[in-house]
């Protein structure tokens, strides 16, 4: 058995085709994100990847929709991700495929 701590990974990303990772995989990325109340994520899009987020705890506004614990939302390629956190929030994020440099900031 090998034990890891989330603090040793970049922005909570633990599985994917990047380093550091627990499991190197070109097909999928997995992260556990922690965001504080008031944090506004960078507006961005993906040209290839689809990104699913599951809200474990907290609430947020994603592209104008208020969502809370238990909700899931998906951004498809070319959709603009725009998220504002209304409470301290934990998310599980799954993105597929794991394509390096597939995040494009939007003005």
C-alpha angles and dihedrals in degrees: 000000000000122000124211135182124219089229089072094062131079111259091332096300107146107161127042148075095303142075133291098035138144091218122019107219131161093199104059143014125209129192140171108214126195116196128180124229109276096025113136115201122226111270104245146150138206123225095200111012132081114212125205121190125194117196108222096174134000135020139271146169114247115188091334098315121112110225134175144185112325095026122116128197134187130210112200124205113295093015114123114241111216116169132172120185117226095184137011099292139194118203134183107212124195121186128182136232104019100235118171115233095011095134117099121186116226120214 
